[in-house]
Amino acid sequence: MKNVIELFNNYQDDTAIFVLSIAAIIYLLSKAGKRTSNHVYIAIMAAVVLLFNDIMYIAVKMVWSDSAYYALICAFPATIVCAAALAHAVLDKENEWWKKLIFIVGIVVAGIMLFKKDIKPVTENFRYGTEQNALEQMSEVIAADVESRRERICNDAYDKSEYISIAAEPEISGYLRGLDGRYVLAFDPADTTWAGNLQESKPLIYSMVVGGGQTEHNLIREMLSINCVEYTIIKTEFGMDEYMELVGYTKLGEYGSRTLYARDRECYPMRVDYWGYVRRVYFYLLGRRGTYEEVYTGIQSIGSGEKMLDEIAYELLASDEFAERGLSIEEAASAIYYAVFYRDVKDYELAYWREYMNNGGNYHDMYYELYHNSGEFKVEWE
């Protein structure tokens, strides 16, 4: 159910309309007769078995596309269900007036809290009528470009996701997602903080696309890389062409009042310079991408002389997170070789280290030996 749950989450965006609709269904069932509720239970189970599951999602995706299945998600009558529950609660003669008032006030308060957005007029809002043709054209350009672009920007750290990661104003993202359900925002639209702390990566991305913020390019380049933002959409009036080129994006064109940029560099590159080394140490030893905060802190400690390159790896090898992976000797040796040399371990090397570990060796000393005494380790530079 993972894919279907993610699609429903995208459907409700940063609101709680789906959560409220589930609560509404539960309320209506509690008020319905036994025969009616049984029929509804059967309908719900049939919908899950026949429609809302990963098997059907994969089948629809193979025959048509993600967008076709997403259209089924959008057909879910969330607003109608919520309205029916509220109307029943208000019109139910068994409820006294003060209970109805409490119910209405409670629904309004819950809605405000769960929607997590300020209720205020937007003076410079996106106007679908004047911009929709431009965005539809932009979506077509992205759909034609994304597969070939991923051949260049994806590596071990990034599979070719079925979703398309974009950085854009939330209203632009919402409209594009209506055209194609694969679009996902690279930041939390509910967090609109104009970041003053350089380690808060997602607010900085938000600031860039909404206000034309130009954080020091090496930092924003790393943030966009770790989040693997494939496309950015920014108002043309901000004049971001030169800056976006510095952070690794090429201009695909201007559409209406906005410019579309596409990532032109590898996401989370792990081969070149100190950044690449720290990234691959996290990815191969812990089995995940290092967060911006982790990688940035590691680079700072190296630059200040506080730590040597190999000391970062020793800390990770001693961590609970590494131990919890439960790697076999073969898996751990492969991870260490990729972390040190960015290549897999050879058969004769694996045989040596297998015997070494079986005779009481440890991964810390294995890493130390490869890093300091092999003569192979080096930091590559572009």
N, C-alpha and C positions, 0 to 999 in steps of 0.2 A: 504493500500500500504506500510505499515511500513516495513514488512519483505522483500518485493521485493526491496525497496529502500536501505535497509541495505545490501542486497546481491550485488546490483550494486556498492555500496560503497566499499564493500570488493573486488569486481572484479577489481576496479581501484586502490585499495590499496592506497599508498601515492602519486599516480600520479593524473593527471587530464584528462586521456584519454577519459573517458565517457563524461565529460563536453565539451571537444574539439569536440567530435563526434556529440553531440547535436548541437553545433554551426555550424558544417559542414553541417548537415542535413538542418538547417534553411537557410544556404547560398544556397545550391543546390536547395531547393524549390523556393527560390526567383528568381532563374535563369531559372527554368523549365516553360514550357507552362502550361496554366490553366488546360488542360485535364490531363496532366501528374501529376501535383501537386495534383489534386483532387484524383487521384488514389492512390497516396502515402499517403494522409491524411486518406483515407479509410483503407489502409493497416495498418497504425499506430494505428488507433482506434480499428481495429480488433485485433491487437496484444495485446493491453492493455486489451480489454474485454475478449479475449479468452486465453491469456497466462500470461502476466505480471501483475498479481494481486494476492492478498493474498488468494483468494478462490482457484485459480488454484495451488498456492504454497502449501496450506494445502492438497489439493487432491493428488498432486504428492508425497508429503511427506508421506501420509498415505499408498499409493499404493506401492511406491518404497522407496525413501529416500531423505534427503536434497541434497545429492550429485547429484541425478538425475536432480533436478531442477536447481542446480547450473551449471550443464553442459549446460543447455539451456541459462543461463546468459552468460556463456563463449562463446557461439556460436554467440553472438552479434558481427557483423563485424565492430567493432569500427575503427580499423586501415585502413580498406578498405574505409570506408566512409570518413575519414580524408584525405586519399590520393586522393580520387576522387575530393574532394572539392579543394584541393591545385592544382591538375592538371588542373581542369577547370579554376581556377583563372589565372593560368600562361598561358594556351593555348588559352584563350578567346581572339579573335581578337579585340573585342570592348574595351579591356583594353589596355591603352598605356603602354609602357615599364616601365616608372617610377612608374606607379600604381602597376604593377606586382612586381617590386622590393620592394616597400613599403609593399605590402601584404606578400611577402616571409619573409622579415626581421621581420615584425610584428608577423607572426606565430612562427618564431624561438624564438623571445624574450618571447612571451606569453607561449610557451611550456616550456622554461627554468624556468620561474617564477612559473608556475602552477605545474610543476613536483616537485618542492621544494627539489631537490636533487642535490648535487654537481656532476658535470660532470667530472669525473676523473677515471683513470683506477684503478681497484681493484687488488692488487697484490696477495692477499690471498683469493680469492673468492671460493665459494662453487662449487664443480665440480659434476654435476649431474651424469656423467658417472661412477664415482667411488663410489659415496655415495647413489645413488638412491635406490638400493636394500635394504640397511640398513634402509633408511627412510621409505620405503614402509613397511618393517617389523615393524618398530616402530609405524607407523600409525595403523597397525592391532592390535598391543598390546594395544594402547590407546583406540581404538574402543571397544575392548573386556573388557576393565577395567573401562571405565568412568561411566557407570550406577551404578555399585555396589559401586564405590568409592563415588559417590554423595550421597548415602544413609548415609555415615558417615560424610561427610564434609559440607553438606548443612543444613541450618536452616531457621528461618523466614526471615532473611535478604537476603537470596539467594534462589530464585526458581531454579529448575532444568532447566537451560537454554538449548536451542537447540544448542547453540554454545559452543565450547570448548576453554577455555581461556588458552593460552600458553605463556611462555616467552622463546624466542629463537631468534637467529640471523634472521634479516628480510628475507634473502634469503632462510633460512631453512623453515621459516613460509610460504613463498610464495610457495615453492615446496609442502609442506604438504597440503596447501589449494587447490592446484591443484588436490591432491588425494581425499580430503574430504573438502567440502565447509564449514564445521562447525568450522574450526579453525580460531580463532581471536587472534591477538597479544594483550598482556596486557599493552603495552606501545606504544607511538607514534613513529614509526620508523624514522620520519623526525626529531625528537628531539634527537640528538646523543650527548647531553651534558654529559660530565663526571662530575656528580654533586659534587659540593663542599658544597652545602647547604643540611643538613640532611632532610629538609622538602620537598625537590624535589623528590618525591617518584619514579616517572616513570623513570627519568634518572638513578636513582640508580639501578633499575631493569635492565635497558639496560646495565649498566656497569657490572653488575654481569654476564649476559649471554654472553656478547661479549668479555669481558676482564678478567673474573674470579674475579671481584671485591668482596671483602669480608667486606662489611660495618658491623659495630657492630651488632651482630646477632639479638638482641631484636628489633632493628629498622627495619631492612629489613624483619624480621618476620611479623611485623605489616603491612608493606607496601604490602607484598604478601597476607596477610590475607584480608585486606580491598579491594584489587583489585581481590581477590579470584582467584589467578592464580592456575589452576588445575595441569598443568604440566610445567616443565622447562627442556630445552634441552641445555646442556653446553658441550663444548669440554672436553673430558676426560683428556687431558694433563694438565688442570688446577687443577686437584686433589681436587674436591669440595665435595666429599662424606661426610666427617665429618661436614663441614660447612652446607651443605644442610640438614643434620639430625638435626642440631641445630635450623634451621629456619622452621622445620616442614615438611620436604620432605623425602620420602624413595626412594631408588634406585631401579628402575625396570630392569635396564640392560644397557649394552653398545652395541651400534649399530654403526658400522663403527668407525669414529673418535669422536663420541659424546655419552654422557651418558644421559639417560632419568630418570628424577626424577618425582615422583607423590606426590601431597599434601596428607599428612597423618593426618592432624589436621583440626578441624572445621574451616570453613571460618567465619571471623568476629564473634568470640565467645563472647557471651554476659553474661555468668553466673559467670565466675571466675575472681577475683582480680579487681583492680582499672580500668584496661584497659577494662575489660568486662562491668563494671558499666557504664563508660563513653560512650562506644559503644552503649549500650542499651538505655541510656537516649536520645541520638541523634536519634536512629532508631525509638523508639516508640513515642517520643514526636513530632518529625518533620516528621516522616513517610519516612525517608531515612537513608542510612548509613552515618555516619559521615566521612568526608574526613580524610586522614592521618593527614593533618595539624590541623584540628579541634580536633581530638582525642589526638594527640601528645601535642598540646598546653594545653588542659585540664589536661592531666597527669602532665605536667610540673608545672602548677599552683597549683595542689594538692600537689605535692612533695615539692614545695618551701614554702608551708604554705600560699600562697596568697589567696587560696580559699578552702572552705570545699567542700565535695562531693556534698551536696545538693545545693550549690550555683550555680553550673553549670546548674542544672535543672531549677532553678528559672529564670536564664537568658534566657533559651530557652522558657519557658512558657510565658515570657514577650515579646518575639520576634514577629515581623510581620509574620515571616514564620509559627509560630504556629497558630496565629490568622487566617491567610489565609487558613488554612486547614478546618476551619469551622466545627469542630467536634461537635457532639451532646454531651450532658452530659454523656450518656452511653459510647460513643466512647472515650471521654476524660478520663473518669474514668478508662476504660480498659487500655488505653495507660499509665496512671500514675501508675497503679498497676504493669504493666509489667516493667516499668522503675525502680520502687522502689524494688519490690519483685521478679520480673521475673516470674510472674504468673498472671492469669486472675482474675478479680474481681468476687467475689461470689454474688449470688442474694441478700442476705440480706445486704451485704456491699453496693451494688449498690443502693438499696432502700434508705439506710441512706444518701448516698452522693447526690442522686437525690433530696431528700428533702432539704438537706443542700444548694445545689446550687440554688434551687427555692426560698429559703429564703434569698438570697443575698450573698451567699458564693462565694469564688473564688478558682481557681485551685492552686494558690501559697500556700494558707493556707491548702488546702487539702493535697498537697505534703508534707508540713512541718509537719503536724499531723502524716501522715503515716511514714515518715522518722524518726522523733524524739520520738514519743509517742506510737507507736504501739507495740514496743518490738519485732517486726518481722524482721526488716531490719538488714542485716548483709552482710559483704563482704566475699564471699567464696574464699577459697584458695585451690589450687591443693595439 
